[in-house]
Amino acid sequence: MQDAASAKSIEKKLGTLTTELQKLKEESENDAKELKLSQQHLQEVNAGLSKNEDGAYASLNDQLMGESLAFMSGIRDCLQLVVTVLFLINIKLVKLSCFV
């Protein structure tokens, strides 16, 4: 009787492990597909065959320049905001000095 219970417990564990193994195999297959797509994209980018956001083909250099320009545009906007804040602070200081 104990052997039957032990065998049943082992069968249950084996079923659980089999299910987990199947999930791992599926995840591994999905990861392999993603890796293949990523490698293909990298080759396309390096060959200048990758598309931009607007659908046009661009080399890696073109893509990096686009990112750099977008970054610089963001910096410019921040600097404009800082200048505006400093201007407003200056106006407040001038108004306060009139009361002194």
PDB file as gemmi writes it, atoms N, CA and C in Angstrom:
CRYST1    1.000    1.000    1.000  90.00  90.00  90.00 P 1                      
ATOM      1  N   MET A   1       0.805  -1.178   0.000  1.00  0.00           N  
ATOM      2  CA  MET A   1       0.000   0.000   0.000  1.00  0.00           C  
ATOM      3  C   MET A   1       0.860   1.259   0.000  1.00  0.00           C  
ATOM      4  N   GLN A   2       1.921   1.234   0.790  1.00  0.00           N  
ATOM      5  CA  GLN A   2       2.821   2.376   0.836  1.00  0.00           C  
ATOM      6  C   GLN A   2       3.527   2.544  -0.502  1.00  0.00           C  
ATOM      7  N   ASP A   3       3.833   1.447  -1.158  1.00  0.00           N  
ATOM      8  CA  ASP A   3       4.482   1.511  -2.466  1.00  0.00           C  
ATOM      9  C   ASP A   3       3.557   2.154  -3.496  1.00  0.00           C  
ATOM     10  N   ALA A   4       2.262   1.866  -3.407  1.00  0.00           N  
ATOM     11  CA  ALA A   4       1.299   2.450  -4.347  1.00  0.00           C  
ATOM     12  C   ALA A   4       1.202   3.959  -4.122  1.00  0.00           C  
ATOM     13  N   ALA A   5       1.176   4.369  -2.854  1.00  0.00           N  
ATOM     14  CA  ALA A   5       1.117   5.794  -2.534  1.00  0.00           C  
ATOM     15  C   ALA A   5       2.402   6.481  -2.975  1.00  0.00           C  
ATOM     16  N   SER A   6       3.519   5.826  -2.785  1.00  0.00           N  
ATOM     17  CA  SER A   6       4.810   6.372  -3.190  1.00  0.00           C  
ATOM     18  C   SER A   6       4.882   6.498  -4.715  1.00  0.00           C  
ATOM     19  N   ALA A   7       4.390   5.491  -5.404  1.00  0.00           N  
ATOM     20  CA  ALA A   7       4.387   5.505  -6.865  1.00  0.00           C  
ATOM     21  C   ALA A   7       3.480   6.624  -7.376  1.00  0.00           C  
ATOM     22  N   LYS A   8       2.335   6.790  -6.722  1.00  0.00           N  
ATOM     23  CA  LYS A   8       1.411   7.850  -7.127  1.00  0.00           C  
ATOM     24  C   LYS A   8       2.039   9.224  -6.913  1.00  0.00           C  
ATOM     25  N   SER A   9       2.748   9.414  -5.811  1.00  0.00           N  
ATOM     26  CA  SER A   9       3.419  10.672  -5.514  1.00  0.00           C  
ATOM     27  C   SER A   9       4.507  10.959  -6.561  1.00  0.00           C  
ATOM     28  N   ILE A  10       5.242   9.917  -6.912  1.00  0.00           N  
ATOM     29  CA  ILE A  10       6.298  10.072  -7.912  1.00  0.00           C  
ATOM     30  C   ILE A  10       5.681  10.415  -9.269  1.00  0.00           C  
ATOM     31  N   GLU A  11       4.566   9.771  -9.619  1.00  0.00           N  
ATOM     32  CA  GLU A  11       3.884  10.057 -10.889  1.00  0.00           C  
ATOM     33  C   GLU A  11       3.396  11.513 -10.924  1.00  0.00           C  
ATOM     34  N   LYS A  12       2.890  11.971  -9.790  1.00  0.00           N  
ATOM     35  CA  LYS A  12       2.411  13.360  -9.720  1.00  0.00           C  
ATOM     36  C   LYS A  12       3.570  14.330  -9.916  1.00  0.00           C  
ATOM     37  N   LYS A  13       4.688  14.078  -9.236  1.00  0.00           N  
ATOM     38  CA  LYS A  13       5.858  14.936  -9.394  1.00  0.00           C  
ATOM     39  C   LYS A  13       6.375  14.889 -10.824  1.00  0.00           C  
ATOM     40  N   LEU A  14       6.358  13.689 -11.415  1.00  0.00           N  
ATOM     41  CA  LEU A  14       6.812  13.537 -12.784  1.00  0.00           C  
ATOM     42  C   LEU A  14       5.918  14.328 -13.739  1.00  0.00           C  
ATOM     43  N   GLY A  15       4.612  14.310 -13.484  1.00  0.00           N  
ATOM     44  CA  GLY A  15       3.678  15.079 -14.308  1.00  0.00           C  
ATOM     45  C   GLY A  15       3.951  16.574 -14.197  1.00  0.00           C  
ATOM     46  N   THR A  16       4.201  17.042 -12.986  1.00  0.00           N  
ATOM     47  CA  THR A  16       4.515  18.446 -12.760  1.00  0.00           C  
ATOM     48  C   THR A  16       5.804  18.833 -13.469  1.00  0.00           C  
ATOM     49  N   LEU A  17       6.826  17.997 -13.334  1.00  0.00           N  
ATOM     50  CA  LEU A  17       8.111  18.275 -13.982  1.00  0.00           C  
ATOM     51  C   LEU A  17       7.981  18.248 -15.500  1.00  0.00           C  
ATOM     52  N   THR A  18       7.161  17.329 -16.016  1.00  0.00           N  
ATOM     53  CA  THR A  18       6.945  17.251 -17.461  1.00  0.00           C  
ATOM     54  C   THR A  18       6.278  18.519 -17.966  1.00  0.00           C  
ATOM     55  N   THR A  19       5.292  19.012 -17.220  1.00  0.00           N  
ATOM     56  CA  THR A  19       4.610  20.248 -17.590  1.00  0.00           C  
ATOM     57  C   THR A  19       5.585  21.419 -17.567  1.00  0.00           C  
ATOM     58  N   GLU A  20       6.381  21.519 -16.531  1.00  0.00           N  
ATOM     59  CA  GLU A  20       7.364  22.594 -16.426  1.00  0.00           C  
ATOM     60  C   GLU A  20       8.394  22.512 -17.546  1.00  0.00           C  
ATOM     61  N   LEU A  21       8.820  21.287 -17.874  1.00  0.00           N  
ATOM     62  CA  LEU A  21       9.787  21.097 -18.958  1.00  0.00           C  
ATOM     63  C   LEU A  21       9.189  21.565 -20.281  1.00  0.00           C  
ATOM     64  N   GLN A  22       7.921  21.268 -20.523  1.00  0.00           N  
ATOM     65  CA  GLN A  22       7.263  21.700 -21.753  1.00  0.00           C  
ATOM     66  C   GLN A  22       7.190  23.228 -21.830  1.00  0.00           C  
ATOM     67  N   LYS A  23       6.877  23.877 -20.699  1.00  0.00           N  
ATOM     68  CA  LYS A  23       6.839  25.340 -20.663  1.00  0.00           C  
ATOM     69  C   LYS A  23       8.214  25.919 -20.965  1.00  0.00           C  
ATOM     70  N   LEU A  24       9.258  25.322 -20.381  1.00  0.00           N  
ATOM     71  CA  LEU A  24      10.617  25.793 -20.622  1.00  0.00           C  
ATOM     72  C   LEU A  24      11.017  25.630 -22.085  1.00  0.00           C  
ATOM     73  N   LYS A  25      10.599  24.517 -22.696  1.00  0.00           N  
ATOM     74  CA  LYS A  25      10.893  24.304 -24.111  1.00  0.00           C  
ATOM     75  C   LYS A  25      10.216  25.372 -24.963  1.00  0.00           C  
ATOM     76  N   GLU A  26       8.962  25.687 -24.659  1.00  0.00           N  
ATOM     77  CA  GLU A  26       8.233  26.710 -25.410  1.00  0.00           C  
ATOM     78  C   GLU A  26       8.895  28.079 -25.242  1.00  0.00           C  
ATOM     79  N   GLU A  27       9.273  28.407 -24.012  1.00  0.00           N  
ATOM     80  CA  GLU A  27       9.956  29.681 -23.761  1.00  0.00           C  
ATOM     81  C   GLU A  27      11.287  29.740 -24.507  1.00  0.00           C  
ATOM     82  N   SER A  28      12.005  28.633 -24.519  1.00  0.00           N  
ATOM     83  CA  SER A  28      13.282  28.568 -25.211  1.00  0.00           C  
ATOM     84  C   SER A  28      13.093  28.780 -26.714  1.00  0.00           C  
ATOM     85  N   GLU A  29      12.056  28.162 -27.281  1.00  0.00           N  
ATOM     86  CA  GLU A  29      11.769  28.335 -28.704  1.00  0.00           C  
ATOM     87  C   GLU A  29      11.415  29.795 -29.007  1.00  0.00           C  
ATOM     88  N   ASN A  30      10.597  30.406 -28.144  1.00  0.00           N  
ATOM     89  CA  ASN A  30      10.238  31.814 -28.327  1.00  0.00           C  
ATOM     90  C   ASN A  30      11.464  32.717 -28.216  1.00  0.00           C  
ATOM     91  N   ASP A  31      12.326  32.432 -27.247  1.00  0.00           N  
ATOM     92  CA  ASP A  31      13.555  33.216 -27.087  1.00  0.00           C  
ATOM     93  C   ASP A  31      14.449  33.070 -28.315  1.00  0.00           C  
ATOM     94  N   ALA A  32      14.521  31.857 -28.857  1.00  0.00           N  
ATOM     95  CA  ALA A  32      15.345  31.626 -30.047  1.00  0.00           C  
ATOM     96  C   ALA A  32      14.799  32.424 -31.231  1.00  0.00           C  
ATOM     97  N   LYS A  33      13.475  32.476 -31.375  1.00  0.00           N  
ATOM     98  CA  LYS A  33      12.861  33.258 -32.456  1.00  0.00           C  
ATOM     99  C   LYS A  33      13.167  34.743 -32.279  1.00  0.00           C  
ATOM    100  N   GLU A  34      13.025  35.247 -31.047  1.00  0.00           N  
ATOM    101  CA  GLU A  34      13.312  36.659 -30.767  1.00  0.00           C  
ATOM    102  C   GLU A  34      14.777  36.986 -31.041  1.00  0.00           C  
ATOM    103  N   LEU A  35      15.663  36.081 -30.649  1.00  0.00           N  
ATOM    104  CA  LEU A  35      17.093  36.284 -30.892  1.00  0.00           C  
ATOM    105  C   LEU A  35      17.368  36.353 -32.388  1.00  0.00           C  
ATOM    106  N   LYS A  36      16.757  35.454 -33.148  1.00  0.00           N  
ATOM    107  CA  LYS A  36      16.956  35.441 -34.598  1.00  0.00           C  
ATOM    108  C   LYS A  36      16.464  36.754 -35.221  1.00  0.00           C  
ATOM    109  N   LEU A  37      15.286  37.230 -34.779  1.00  0.00           N  
ATOM    110  CA  LEU A  37      14.757  38.499 -35.294  1.00  0.00           C  
ATOM    111  C   LEU A  37      15.659  39.670 -34.923  1.00  0.00           C  
ATOM    112  N   SER A  38      16.169  39.659 -33.704  1.00  0.00           N  
ATOM    113  CA  SER A  38      17.070  40.738 -33.256  1.00  0.00           C  
ATOM    114  C   SER A  38      18.363  40.731 -34.060  1.00  0.00           C  
ATOM    115  N   GLN A  39      18.912  39.546 -34.286  1.00  0.00           N  
ATOM    116  CA  GLN A  39      20.138  39.449 -35.073  1.00  0.00           C  
ATOM    117  C   GLN A  39      19.899  39.928 -36.503  1.00  0.00           C  
ATOM    118  N   GLN A  40      18.754  39.560 -37.062  1.00  0.00           N  
ATOM    119  CA  GLN A  40      18.418  39.987 -38.417  1.00  0.00           C  
ATOM    120  C   GLN A  40      18.277  41.509 -38.480  1.00  0.00           C  
ATOM    121  N   HIS A  41      17.630  42.085 -37.468  1.00  0.00           N  
ATOM    122  CA  HIS A  41      17.476  43.538 -37.429  1.00  0.00           C  
ATOM    123  C   HIS A  41      18.833  44.225 -37.323  1.00  0.00           C  
ATOM    124  N   LEU A  42      19.707  43.692 -36.489  1.00  0.00           N  
ATOM    125  CA  LEU A  42      21.047  44.262 -36.341  1.00  0.00           C  
ATOM    126  C   LEU A  42      21.802  44.219 -37.668  1.00  0.00           C  
ATOM    127  N   GLN A  43      21.700  43.105 -38.378  1.00  0.00           N  
ATOM    128  CA  GLN A  43      22.357  43.006 -39.686  1.00  0.00           C  
ATOM    129  C   GLN A  43      21.773  44.021 -40.667  1.00  0.00           C  
ATOM    130  N   GLU A  44      20.459  44.195 -40.626  1.00  0.00           N  
ATOM    131  CA  GLU A  44      19.819  45.170 -41.509  1.00  0.00           C  
ATOM    132  C   GLU A  44      20.290  46.598 -41.186  1.00  0.00           C  
ATOM    133  N   VAL A  45      20.362  46.903 -39.895  1.00  0.00           N  
ATOM    134  CA  VAL A  45      20.820  48.239 -39.486  1.00  0.00           C  
ATOM    135  C   VAL A  45      22.248  48.462 -39.954  1.00  0.00           C  
ATOM    136  N   ASN A  46      23.102  47.488 -39.732  1.00  0.00           N  
ATOM    137  CA  ASN A  46      24.508  47.624 -40.124  1.00  0.00           C  
ATOM    138  C   ASN A  46      24.668  47.746 -41.635  1.00  0.00           C  
ATOM    139  N   ALA A  47      23.753  47.129 -42.382  1.00  0.00           N  
ATOM    140  CA  ALA A  47      23.827  47.182 -43.841  1.00  0.00           C  
ATOM    141  C   ALA A  47      23.079  48.383 -44.409  1.00  0.00           C  
ATOM    142  N   GLY A  48      22.453  49.171 -43.526  1.00  0.00           N  
ATOM    143  CA  GLY A  48      21.697  50.330 -43.997  1.00  0.00           C  
ATOM    144  C   GLY A  48      20.344  49.951 -44.554  1.00  0.00           C  
ATOM    145  N   LEU A  49      19.825  48.801 -44.162  1.00  0.00           N  
ATOM    146  CA  LEU A  49      18.547  48.331 -44.682  1.00  0.00           C  
ATOM    147  C   LEU A  49      17.415  48.468 -43.674  1.00  0.00           C  
ATOM    148  N   SER A  50      17.699  49.065 -42.544  1.00  0.00           N  
ATOM    149  CA  SER A  50      16.679  49.221 -41.515  1.00  0.00           C  
ATOM    150  C   SER A  50      15.853  50.464 -41.809  1.00  0.00           C  
ATOM    151  N   LYS A  51      14.593  50.433 -41.446  1.00  0.00           N  
ATOM    152  CA  LYS A  51      13.705  51.560 -41.721  1.00  0.00           C  
ATOM    153  C   LYS A  51      13.589  52.469 -40.510  1.00  0.00           C  
ATOM    154  N   ASN A  52      13.454  53.765 -40.813  1.00  0.00           N  
ATOM    155  CA  ASN A  52      13.193  54.777 -39.783  1.00  0.00           C  
ATOM    156  C   ASN A  52      11.739  54.705 -39.349  1.00  0.00           C  
ATOM    157  N   GLU A  53      11.379  55.601 -38.410  1.00  0.00           N  
ATOM    158  CA  GLU A  53       9.995  55.686 -37.958  1.00  0.00           C  
ATOM    159  C   GLU A  53       9.065  56.076 -39.102  1.00  0.00           C  
ATOM    160  N   ASP A  54       9.585  56.856 -40.066  1.00  0.00           N  
ATOM    161  CA  ASP A  54       8.746  57.286 -41.184  1.00  0.00           C  
ATOM    162  C   ASP A  54       8.738  56.275 -42.327  1.00  0.00           C  
ATOM    163  N   GLY A  55       9.401  55.135 -42.139  1.00  0.00           N  
ATOM    164  CA  GLY A  55       9.387  54.081 -43.140  1.00  0.00           C  
ATOM    165  C   GLY A  55      10.521  54.147 -44.145  1.00  0.00           C  
ATOM    166  N   ALA A  56      11.356  55.184 -44.066  1.00  0.00           N  
ATOM    167  CA  ALA A  56      12.470  55.321 -45.000  1.00  0.00           C  
ATOM    168  C   ALA A  56      13.660  54.507 -44.504  1.00  0.00           C  
ATOM    169  N   TYR A  57      14.420  53.977 -45.442  1.00  0.00           N  
ATOM    170  CA  TYR A  57      15.614  53.233 -45.069  1.00  0.00           C  
ATOM    171  C   TYR A  57      16.675  54.186 -44.541  1.00  0.00           C  
ATOM    172  N   ALA A  58      17.415  53.725 -43.529  1.00  0.00           N  
ATOM    173  CA  ALA A  58      18.443  54.578 -42.942  1.00  0.00           C  
ATOM    174  C   ALA A  58      19.601  53.728 -42.462  1.00  0.00           C  
ATOM    175  N   SER A  59      20.784  54.280 -42.598  1.00  0.00           N  
ATOM    176  CA  SER A  59      21.969  53.603 -42.081  1.00  0.00           C  
ATOM    177  C   SER A  59      22.028  53.798 -40.569  1.00  0.00           C  
ATOM    178  N   LEU A  60      22.906  53.081 -39.948  1.00  0.00           N  
ATOM    179  CA  LEU A  60      23.100  53.227 -38.499  1.00  0.00           C  
ATOM    180  C   LEU A  60      23.497  54.664 -38.179  1.00  0.00           C  
ATOM    181  N   ASN A  61      24.364  55.245 -38.992  1.00  0.00           N  
ATOM    182  CA  ASN A  61      24.800  56.627 -38.778  1.00  0.00           C  
ATOM    183  C   ASN A  61      23.607  57.587 -38.857  1.00  0.00           C  
ATOM    184  N   ASP A  62      22.756  57.397 -39.866  1.00  0.00           N  
ATOM    185  CA  ASP A  62      21.575  58.257 -40.008  1.00  0.00           C  
ATOM    186  C   ASP A  62      20.665  58.144 -38.789  1.00  0.00           C  
ATOM    187  N   GLN A  63      20.477  56.914 -38.306  1.00  0.00           N  
ATOM    188  CA  GLN A  63      19.619  56.719 -37.146  1.00  0.00           C  
ATOM    189  C   GLN A  63      20.209  57.397 -35.915  1.00  0.00           C  
ATOM    190  N   LEU A  64      21.523  57.261 -35.730  1.00  0.00           N  
ATOM    191  CA  LEU A  64      22.172  57.888 -34.577  1.00  0.00           C  
ATOM    192  C   LEU A  64      22.093  59.406 -34.671  1.00  0.00           C  
ATOM    193  N   MET A  65      22.257  59.950 -35.872  1.00  0.00           N  
ATOM    194  CA  MET A  65      22.160  61.398 -36.054  1.00  0.00           C  
ATOM    195  C   MET A  65      20.749  61.876 -35.721  1.00  0.00           C  
ATOM    196  N   GLY A  66      19.751  61.109 -36.129  1.00  0.00           N  
ATOM    197  CA  GLY A  66      18.365  61.464 -35.811  1.00  0.00           C  
ATOM    198  C   GLY A  66      18.136  61.499 -34.317  1.00  0.00           C  
ATOM    199  N   GLU A  67      18.678  60.505 -33.614  1.00  0.00           N  
ATOM    200  CA  GLU A  67      18.546  60.471 -32.158  1.00  0.00           C  
ATOM    201  C   GLU A  67      19.287  61.642 -31.527  1.00  0.00           C  
ATOM    202  N   SER A  68      20.466  61.961 -32.051  1.00  0.00           N  
ATOM    203  CA  SER A  68      21.246  63.081 -31.519  1.00  0.00           C  
ATOM    204  C   SER A  68      20.508  64.397 -31.706  1.00  0.00           C  
ATOM    205  N   LEU A  69      19.919  64.582 -32.874  1.00  0.00           N  
ATOM    206  CA  LEU A  69      19.180  65.815 -33.133  1.00  0.00           C  
ATOM    207  C   LEU A  69      17.972  65.937 -32.211  1.00  0.00           C  
ATOM    208  N   ALA A  70      17.290  64.819 -31.990  1.00  0.00           N  
ATOM    209  CA  ALA A  70      16.137  64.849 -31.084  1.00  0.00           C  
ATOM    210  C   ALA A  70      16.587  65.189 -29.665  1.00  0.00           C  
ATOM    211  N   PHE A  71      17.717  64.633 -29.245  1.00  0.00           N  
ATOM    212  CA  PHE A  71      18.256  64.910 -27.916  1.00  0.00           C  
ATOM    213  C   PHE A  71      18.634  66.383 -27.792  1.00  0.00           C  
ATOM    214  N   MET A  72      19.298  66.908 -28.811  1.00  0.00           N  
ATOM    215  CA  MET A  72      19.714  68.311 -28.788  1.00  0.00           C  
ATOM    216  C   MET A  72      18.502  69.240 -28.776  1.00  0.00           C  
ATOM    217  N   SER A  73      17.461  68.865 -29.468  1.00  0.00           N  
ATOM    218  CA  SER A  73      16.235  69.654 -29.471  1.00  0.00           C  
ATOM    219  C   SER A  73      15.639  69.702 -28.061  1.00  0.00           C  
ATOM    220  N   GLY A  74      15.678  68.574 -27.370  1.00  0.00           N  
ATOM    221  CA  GLY A  74      15.198  68.533 -25.986  1.00  0.00           C  
ATOM    222  C   GLY A  74      16.032  69.414 -25.076  1.00  0.00           C  
ATOM    223  N   ILE A  75      17.347  69.400 -25.277  1.00  0.00           N  
ATOM    224  CA  ILE A  75      18.245  70.255 -24.485  1.00  0.00           C  
ATOM    225  C   ILE A  75      17.910  71.730 -24.739  1.00  0.00           C  
ATOM    226  N   ARG A  76      17.708  72.084 -26.013  1.00  0.00           N  
ATOM    227  CA  ARG A  76      17.375  73.469 -26.367  1.00  0.00           C  
ATOM    228  C   ARG A  76      16.085  73.895 -25.671  1.00  0.00           C  
ATOM    229  N   ASP A  77      15.086  73.026 -25.680  1.00  0.00           N  
ATOM    230  CA  ASP A  77      13.820  73.358 -25.023  1.00  0.00           C  
ATOM    231  C   ASP A  77      14.019  73.580 -23.527  1.00  0.00           C  
ATOM    232  N   CYS A  78      14.848  72.752 -22.903  1.00  0.00           N  
ATOM    233  CA  CYS A  78      15.129  72.912 -21.469  1.00  0.00           C  
ATOM    234  C   CYS A  78      15.842  74.232 -21.198  1.00  0.00           C  
ATOM    235  N   LEU A  79      16.787  74.572 -22.040  1.00  0.00           N  
ATOM    236  CA  LEU A  79      17.514  75.832 -21.856  1.00  0.00           C  
ATOM    237  C   LEU A  79      16.586  77.033 -22.015  1.00  0.00           C  
ATOM    238  N   GLN A  80      15.674  76.958 -22.962  1.00  0.00           N  
ATOM    239  CA  GLN A  80      14.702  78.041 -23.128  1.00  0.00           C  
ATOM    240  C   GLN A  80      13.845  78.192 -21.877  1.00  0.00           C  
ATOM    241  N   LEU A  81      13.477  77.075 -21.281  1.00  0.00           N  
ATOM    242  CA  LEU A  81      12.688  77.110 -20.060  1.00  0.00           C  
ATOM    243  C   LEU A  81      13.488  77.737 -18.919  1.00  0.00           C  
ATOM    244  N   VAL A  82      14.761  77.372 -18.804  1.00  0.00           N  
ATOM    245  CA  VAL A  82      15.619  77.941 -17.761  1.00  0.00           C  
ATOM    246  C   VAL A  82      15.752  79.444 -17.946  1.00  0.00           C  
ATOM    247  N   VAL A  83      15.962  79.898 -19.183  1.00  0.00           N  
ATOM    248  CA  VAL A  83      16.082  81.336 -19.447  1.00  0.00           C  
ATOM    249  C   VAL A  83      14.786  82.040 -19.073  1.00  0.00           C  
ATOM    250  N   THR A  84      13.653  81.452 -19.407  1.00  0.00           N  
ATOM    251  CA  THR A  84      12.362  82.055 -19.063  1.00  0.00           C  
ATOM    252  C   THR A  84      12.194  82.162 -17.554  1.00  0.00           C  
ATOM    253  N   VAL A  85      12.551  81.119 -16.830  1.00  0.00           N  
ATOM    254  CA  VAL A  85      12.438  81.138 -15.366  1.00  0.00           C  
ATOM    255  C   VAL A  85      13.366  82.206 -14.785  1.00  0.00           C  
ATOM    256  N   LEU A  86      14.592  82.270 -15.289  1.00  0.00           N  
ATOM    257  CA  LEU A  86      15.526  83.286 -14.794  1.00  0.00           C  
ATOM    258  C   LEU A  86      15.016  84.688 -15.082  1.00  0.00           C  
ATOM    259  N   PHE A  87      14.422  84.890 -16.239  1.00  0.00           N  
ATOM    260  CA  PHE A  87      13.848  86.186 -16.583  1.00  0.00           C  
ATOM    261  C   PHE A  87      12.730  86.555 -15.614  1.00  0.00           C  
ATOM    262  N   LEU A  88      11.867  85.586 -15.316  1.00  0.00           N  
ATOM    263  CA  LEU A  88      10.765  85.852 -14.382  1.00  0.00           C  
ATOM    264  C   LEU A  88      11.287  86.141 -12.977  1.00  0.00           C  
ATOM    265  N   ILE A  89      12.323  85.452 -12.566  1.00  0.00           N  
ATOM    266  CA  ILE A  89      12.931  85.707 -11.255  1.00  0.00           C  
ATOM    267  C   ILE A  89      13.508  87.114 -11.229  1.00  0.00           C  
ATOM    268  N   ASN A  90      14.159  87.509 -12.308  1.00  0.00           N  
ATOM    269  CA  ASN A  90      14.738  88.846 -12.401  1.00  0.00           C  
ATOM    270  C   ASN A  90      13.648  89.915 -12.293  1.00  0.00           C  
ATOM    271  N   ILE A  91      12.524  89.687 -12.959  1.00  0.00           N  
ATOM    272  CA  ILE A  91      11.410  90.641 -12.886  1.00  0.00           C  
ATOM    273  C   ILE A  91      10.917  90.756 -11.443  1.00  0.00           C  
ATOM    274  N   LYS A  92      10.790  89.622 -10.768  1.00  0.00           N  
ATOM    275  CA  LYS A  92      10.342  89.642  -9.371  1.00  0.00           C  
ATOM    276  C   LYS A  92      11.332  90.415  -8.500  1.00  0.00           C  
ATOM    277  N   LEU A  93      12.626  90.196  -8.736  1.00  0.00           N  
ATOM    278  CA  LEU A  93      13.649  90.894  -7.945  1.00  0.00           C  
ATOM    279  C   LEU A  93      13.595  92.400  -8.190  1.00  0.00           C  
ATOM    280  N   VAL A  94      13.380  92.791  -9.436  1.00  0.00           N  
ATOM    281  CA  VAL A  94      13.284  94.220  -9.760  1.00  0.00           C  
ATOM    282  C   VAL A  94      12.086  94.820  -9.055  1.00  0.00           C  
ATOM    283  N   LYS A  95      10.972  94.134  -9.087  1.00  0.00           N  
ATOM    284  CA  LYS A  95       9.757  94.644  -8.430  1.00  0.00           C  
ATOM    285  C   LYS A  95       9.974  94.770  -6.925  1.00  0.00           C  
ATOM    286  N   LEU A  96      10.649  93.771  -6.338  1.00  0.00           N  
ATOM    287  CA  LEU A  96      10.907  93.800  -4.906  1.00  0.00           C  
ATOM    288  C   LEU A  96      11.870  94.936  -4.555  1.00  0.00           C  
ATOM    289  N   SER A  97      12.852  95.203  -5.425  1.00  0.00           N  
ATOM    290  CA  SER A  97      13.802  96.274  -5.123  1.00  0.00           C  
ATOM    291  C   SER A  97      13.145  97.665  -5.186  1.00  0.00           C  
ATOM    292  N   CYS A  98      12.059  97.770  -5.916  1.00  0.00           N  
ATOM    293  CA  CYS A  98      11.339  99.034  -5.977  1.00  0.00           C  
ATOM    294  C   CYS A  98      10.687  99.366  -4.640  1.00  0.00           C  
ATOM    295  N   PHE A  99      10.392  98.341  -3.853  1.00  0.00           N  
ATOM    296  CA  PHE A  99       9.746  98.553  -2.566  1.00  0.00           C  
ATOM    297  C   PHE A  99      10.737  98.802  -1.445  1.00  0.00           C  
ATOM    298  N   VAL A 100      11.983  98.611  -1.696  1.00  0.00           N  
ATOM    299  CA  VAL A 100      12.993  98.763  -0.651  1.00  0.00           C  
ATOM    300  C   VAL A 100      13.398 100.196  -0.480  1.00  0.00           C  
TER     301      VAL A 100                                                      
END                                                                             
